[in-house]
Amino acid sequence: MKKKILMTSAGGSAALGFIRSLRQSSEDYYVIGCDPDKYYLERAELDERYLIPKASDPNYRTILIDIVRETKPEFIHSQTDVEIRALSLMREDFDKMGIK
């Protein structure tokens, strides 16, 4: 069974390197990506993608939690400081859902 990973800022260069490393590993991953830039999101090497608002947007939290509930990833990974801060503020929500 594939392990599901949710990647925020999935269209950036660092995220692309992370995703390519996952693809080269011996594990089988299903990578779900979110990004606020539709052009970055298009170029990302993902299995599933979601256009979301920037982490500073008041709707970010609700939209991301809805995506997590729908996709049920095992792990969430982010590259940007702004999103890492936003995700850390949602830690209790993710803990309740069993997400790392």
Disulfide bonds with the S-S distance in Angstrom:
none
